[in-house]
Amino acid sequence: NDGDLNCDGVLNNFDIDAFIMALSDAAQYQATYPNCNIMNADINHDGLVNNFDIDPFVELLAGP
């Protein structure tokens, strides 16, 4: 699920730290969340987890 980086089934503020970790240290993210798909952080669906996913992630958190 887009943005659910701690894989608890809900997109909320508890995903922020995991999202930052996915962006800054992919290996640490995979070690910390071994059952999660790091591509949940690819919010803009360009096939990369990078700084271009930050604004779309914030928009997901803010809601419609």
N, CA, C and O atoms as a MOPAC input file, in Angstrom:
PM7 MOZYME 1SCF
protein

 N      0.84500 1    -1.19100 1     0.00000 1
 C      0.00000 1     0.00000 1     0.00000 1
 C      0.88300 1     1.24500 1     0.00000 1
 O      1.83500 1     1.34600 1     0.77300 1
 N      0.55800 1     2.16700 1    -0.85900 1
 C      1.33600 1     3.40400 1    -0.93900 1
 C      1.44600 1     4.07300 1     0.42500 1
 O      0.43900 1     4.35200 1     1.07600 1
 N      2.66600 1     4.32300 1     0.84200 1
 C      2.92500 1     5.08500 1     2.05200 1
 C      2.91300 1     4.30100 1     3.34400 1
 O      3.37800 1     4.81000 1     4.36400 1
 N      2.40500 1     3.09100 1     3.34300 1
 C      2.37000 1     2.28300 1     4.57300 1
 C      3.73500 1     1.62800 1     4.74800 1
 O      3.93100 1     0.46500 1     4.39600 1
 N      4.66200 1     2.38700 1     5.29000 1
 C      6.05100 1     1.92900 1     5.36800 1
 C      6.36300 1     1.10900 1     6.59800 1
 O      7.41900 1     0.47900 1     6.64800 1
 N      5.49200 1     1.08900 1     7.59500 1
 C      5.71000 1     0.20600 1     8.73700 1
 C      4.85000 1    -1.05500 1     8.62400 1
 O      4.89100 1    -1.93000 1     9.48900 1
 N      4.07300 1    -1.12900 1     7.54100 1
 C      3.27200 1    -2.31500 1     7.19900 1
 C      2.31400 1    -2.73800 1     8.29800 1
 O      2.16900 1    -3.92600 1     8.58800 1
 N      1.66500 1    -1.76100 1     8.90300 1
 C      0.63400 1    -2.08500 1     9.88500 1
 C     -0.75700 1    -2.01600 1     9.28100 1
 O     -1.75300 1    -2.17100 1     9.98900 1
 N     -0.83300 1    -1.78100 1     7.96000 1
 C     -2.11500 1    -1.74200 1     7.26900 1
 C     -2.80200 1    -0.39200 1     7.27100 1
 O     -3.90500 1    -0.25100 1     6.74300 1
 N     -2.14800 1     0.61300 1     7.87100 1
 C     -2.74100 1     1.94500 1     7.98300 1
 C     -1.68600 1     2.98500 1     7.59400 1
 O     -0.53600 1     2.90200 1     8.02500 1
 N     -2.07900 1     3.94700 1     6.79000 1
 C     -1.19400 1     5.07400 1     6.47700 1
 C     -1.48800 1     6.18500 1     7.47300 1
 O     -2.57800 1     6.75700 1     7.47900 1
 N     -0.49900 1     6.48600 1     8.32100 1
 C     -0.68100 1     7.54000 1     9.32000 1
 C      0.68800 1     8.06900 1     9.74500 1
 O      1.70600 1     7.74500 1     9.13400 1
 N      0.70000 1     8.87500 1    10.78700 1
 C      1.93900 1     9.51100 1    11.23300 1
 C      2.99800 1     8.50900 1    11.67200 1
 O      4.18300 1     8.84100 1    11.69200 1
 N      2.60000 1     7.29400 1    12.02300 1
 C      3.56700 1     6.28000 1    12.43900 1
 C      4.40800 1     5.77600 1    11.26500 1
 O      5.37600 1     5.04400 1    11.47100 1
 N      4.05100 1     6.15700 1    10.04100 1
 C      4.81700 1     5.78000 1     8.85400 1
 C      5.91500 1     6.77700 1     8.51300 1
 O      6.75200 1     6.49400 1     7.65600 1
 N      5.93200 1     7.92200 1     9.15400 1
 C      6.87800 1     8.97700 1     8.79500 1
 C      8.32300 1     8.53900 1     9.01600 1
 O      9.14700 1     8.66700 1     8.11000 1
 N      8.64300 1     8.02900 1    10.19100 1
 C     10.02800 1     7.62600 1    10.46400 1
 C     10.47500 1     6.52100 1     9.51500 1
 O     11.60700 1     6.53800 1     9.03100 1
 N      9.59900 1     5.56400 1     9.24800 1
 C      9.93600 1     4.47500 1     8.33100 1
 C     10.14500 1     5.01300 1     6.91600 1
 O     11.03400 1     4.55000 1     6.20100 1
 N      9.33400 1     5.98400 1     6.51200 1
 C      9.48300 1     6.59800 1     5.18600 1
 C     10.84800 1     7.28100 1     5.07200 1
 O     11.55100 1     7.12100 1     4.07500 1
 N     11.20900 1     8.03600 1     6.09400 1
 C     12.50600 1     8.72000 1     6.08900 1
 C     13.64100 1     7.71000 1     6.02600 1
 O     14.62300 1     7.91400 1     5.31200 1
 N     13.50500 1     6.62200 1     6.77100 1
 C     14.53100 1     5.57700 1     6.74100 1
 C     14.62500 1     4.95300 1     5.35600 1
 O     15.72600 1     4.70200 1     4.86700 1
 N     13.48700 1     4.70000 1     4.72000 1
 C     13.48500 1     4.11700 1     3.37300 1
 C     14.20700 1     5.03500 1     2.38700 1
 O     14.91800 1     4.56300 1     1.49900 1
 N     14.02400 1     6.33700 1     2.54300 1
 C     14.68700 1     7.30400 1     1.66300 1
 C     16.18300 1     7.41500 1     1.93700 1
 O     16.97900 1     7.53500 1     1.00600 1
 N     16.56000 1     7.37600 1     3.19100 1
 C     17.93400 1     7.69400 1     3.55500 1
 C     18.84500 1     6.47800 1     3.72200 1
 O     20.05900 1     6.58800 1     3.55200 1
 N     18.26800 1     5.31600 1     4.05300 1
 C     19.09500 1     4.13000 1     4.31300 1
 C     18.28400 1     2.86800 1     4.00600 1
 O     17.70700 1     2.25000 1     4.90000 1
 N     18.25500 1     2.50700 1     2.74400 1
 C     17.43800 1     1.37300 1     2.29300 1
 C     17.81300 1     0.07900 1     3.00400 1
 O     16.93500 1    -0.71300 1     3.34300 1
 N     19.10400 1    -0.14700 1     3.23500 1
 C     19.53800 1    -1.37800 1     3.90500 1
 C     19.01200 1    -1.43500 1     5.34100 1
 O     18.56000 1    -2.48200 1     5.80400 1
 N     19.07700 1    -0.31200 1     6.03100 1
 C     18.55100 1    -0.26500 1     7.40000 1
 C     17.04000 1    -0.44900 1     7.40000 1
 O     16.49100 1    -1.12200 1     8.27200 1
 N     16.36800 1     0.14900 1     6.41900 1
 C     14.91300 1    -0.03000 1     6.31700 1
 C     14.57800 1    -1.51000 1     6.16300 1
 O     13.70500 1    -2.01900 1     6.86500 1
 N     15.25700 1    -2.20300 1     5.25900 1
 C     14.98500 1    -3.62000 1     5.01500 1
 C     15.28600 1    -4.45500 1     6.25600 1
 O     14.58400 1    -5.43000 1     6.52800 1
 N     16.31900 1    -4.08600 1     7.01200 1
 C     16.65400 1    -4.81100 1     8.23600 1
 C     15.61200 1    -4.57000 1     9.33000 1
 O     15.28500 1    -5.47500 1    10.09800 1
 N     15.10200 1    -3.35400 1     9.39300 1
 C     14.13400 1    -2.99000 1    10.42300 1
 C     12.74000 1    -3.50600 1    10.09800 1
 O     12.00300 1    -3.91900 1    10.99200 1
 N     12.37900 1    -3.48100 1     8.81700 1
 C     11.04800 1    -3.89600 1     8.36700 1
 C     11.18700 1    -4.99900 1     7.31100 1
 O     10.87100 1    -4.77500 1     6.14300 1
 N     11.65400 1    -6.17900 1     7.70800 1
 C     11.95500 1    -7.23000 1     6.72000 1
 C     10.74200 1    -7.74400 1     5.95300 1
 O     10.89600 1    -8.30300 1     4.86700 1
 N      9.54800 1    -7.56800 1     6.49200 1
 C      8.34500 1    -8.05800 1     5.81800 1
 C      7.63300 1    -6.97700 1     5.01200 1
 O      6.54200 1    -7.20100 1     4.48900 1
 N      8.25200 1    -5.81200 1     4.91600 1
 C      7.65800 1    -4.69900 1     4.17400 1
 C      8.36100 1    -4.53100 1     2.82900 1
 O      9.53700 1    -4.86300 1     2.67800 1
 N      7.63100 1    -4.01900 1     1.88000 1
 C      8.17500 1    -3.72200 1     0.56100 1
 C      8.58500 1    -2.25500 1     0.52500 1
 O      7.74000 1    -1.36800 1     0.64600 1
 N      9.87700 1    -2.00000 1     0.36000 1
 C     10.36400 1    -0.62000 1     0.33100 1
 C      9.70700 1     0.19400 1    -0.78100 1
 O      9.66500 1     1.42200 1    -0.71200 1
 N      9.20300 1    -0.48200 1    -1.79100 1
 C      8.55800 1     0.23900 1    -2.89000 1
 C      7.23400 1     0.87600 1    -2.47200 1
 O      6.65100 1     1.63400 1    -3.24700 1
 N      6.75100 1     0.58700 1    -1.27200 1
 C      5.60600 1     1.32600 1    -0.73900 1
 C      5.95400 1     2.80500 1    -0.60000 1
 O      5.06300 1     3.64900 1    -0.49900 1
 N      7.25100 1     3.11800 1    -0.59400 1
 C      7.70500 1     4.51500 1    -0.51200 1
 C      7.76400 1     5.18900 1    -1.87100 1
 O      7.97300 1     6.40000 1    -1.94800 1
 N      7.58400 1     4.43400 1    -2.93600 1
 C      7.58000 1     5.00900 1    -4.29000 1
 C      6.19300 1     5.57300 1    -4.57500 1
 O      5.42500 1     5.00800 1    -5.35300 1
 N      5.89300 1     6.67600 1    -3.94200 1
 C      4.54900 1     7.24700 1    -3.98300 1
 C      4.20300 1     7.78500 1    -5.37200 1
 O      3.04200 1     7.73000 1    -5.77900 1
 N      5.18500 1     8.30000 1    -6.10100 1
 C      4.89900 1     8.85500 1    -7.43100 1
 C      5.01100 1     7.80100 1    -8.53500 1
 O      4.85700 1     8.11600 1    -9.71500 1
 N      5.27800 1     6.55300 1    -8.14800 1
 C      5.28000 1     5.40900 1    -9.07800 1
 C      6.22600 1     5.57700 1   -10.27000 1
 O      5.88200 1     5.23100 1   -11.40000 1
 N      7.42100 1     6.11200 1   -10.00100 1
 C      8.41500 1     6.22400 1   -11.07200 1
 C      9.45300 1     5.10200 1   -11.00700 1
 O     10.42300 1     5.10600 1   -11.76600 1
 N      9.24900 1     4.14200 1   -10.10000 1
 C     10.16400 1     3.01900 1    -9.97300 1
 C     11.35700 1     3.27700 1    -9.07900 1
 O     12.23500 1     2.42400 1    -8.95200 1
 N     11.40000 1     4.46200 1    -8.44900 1
 C     12.50500 1     4.84000 1    -7.57100 1
 C     11.96500 1     5.33000 1    -6.23500 1
 O     10.89100 1     5.92900 1    -6.17100 1
 N     12.70900 1     5.07200 1    -5.17900 1
 C     12.41000 1     5.65600 1    -3.87300 1
 C     13.42300 1     6.76900 1    -3.67800 1
 O     14.60300 1     6.51600 1    -3.43400 1
 N     12.94500 1     8.02000 1    -3.79100 1
 C     13.85300 1     9.16200 1    -3.70700 1
 C     13.10400 1    10.40700 1    -3.25100 1
 O     11.93200 1    10.34200 1    -2.88300 1
 N     13.79800 1    11.54000 1    -3.28200 1
 C     13.21900 1    12.77600 1    -2.77900 1
 C     11.96700 1    13.21500 1    -3.53800 1
 O     11.19300 1    14.01900 1    -3.02000 1
 N     11.75200 1    12.70800 1    -4.74600 1
 C     10.54900 1    13.07500 1    -5.48900 1
 C      9.29400 1    12.40800 1    -4.92300 1
 O      8.18400 1    12.70800 1    -5.36200 1
 N      9.46100 1    11.51700 1    -3.96200 1
 C      8.32500 1    10.87100 1    -3.30600 1
 C      7.88200 1    11.61300 1    -2.05000 1
 O      6.83900 1    11.29000 1    -1.48000 1
 N      8.65000 1    12.59200 1    -1.61600 1
 C      8.34300 1    13.28400 1    -0.36300 1
 C      7.02100 1    14.04400 1    -0.44200 1
 O      6.14400 1    13.83200 1     0.39600 1
 N      6.86200 1    14.91300 1    -1.41900 1
 C      5.62500 1    15.70100 1    -1.51800 1
 C      4.39400 1    14.80300 1    -1.68100 1
 O      3.39200 1    15.03200 1    -1.00200 1
 N      4.43100 1    13.78600 1    -2.56000 1
 C      3.26800 1    12.90300 1    -2.64900 1
 C      2.97400 1    12.16300 1    -1.34100 1
 O      1.81000 1    11.92100 1    -1.02200 1
 N      4.01900 1    11.79900 1    -0.57700 1
 C      3.81400 1    11.14500 1     0.71100 1
 C      3.09900 1    12.08300 1     1.67500 1
 O      2.15800 1    11.68100 1     2.35900 1
 N      3.54500 1    13.32400 1     1.72600 1
 C      2.89700 1    14.31600 1     2.60400 1
 C      1.43200 1    14.51700 1     2.18600 1
 O      0.55200 1    14.63600 1     3.03900 1
 N      1.17800 1    14.55300 1     0.88800 1
 C     -0.20200 1    14.70300 1     0.41500 1
 C     -1.05600 1    13.50500 1     0.83100 1
 O     -2.21600 1    13.68100 1     1.20300 1
 N     -0.50300 1    12.29000 1     0.77400 1
 C     -1.24300 1    11.11900 1     1.24100 1
 C     -1.58600 1    11.22700 1     2.71600 1
 O     -2.70300 1    10.91500 1     3.12800 1
 N     -0.61800 1    11.67000 1     3.50800 1
 C     -0.85300 1    11.80700 1     4.94700 1
 C     -1.91200 1    12.86500 1     5.23800 1
 O     -2.73300 1    12.69100 1     6.13800 1
 N     -1.89700 1    13.95600 1     4.48300 1
 C     -2.82200 1    15.05800 1     4.70900 1
 C     -4.25200 1    14.70000 1     4.32300 1
 O     -5.20500 1    15.29600 1     4.82600 1
 N     -4.40000 1    13.72400 1     3.42600 1
 C     -5.73300 1    13.32200 1     2.99200 1
 C     -6.27400 1    14.20800 1     1.90100 1
 O     -5.63500 1    15.17100 1     1.47600 1
 N     -7.47600 1    13.86200 1     1.45200 1
 C     -8.07500 1    14.61700 1     0.33500 1
 C     -8.45200 1    16.04300 1     0.70200 1
 O     -8.96100 1    16.78300 1    -0.13900 1

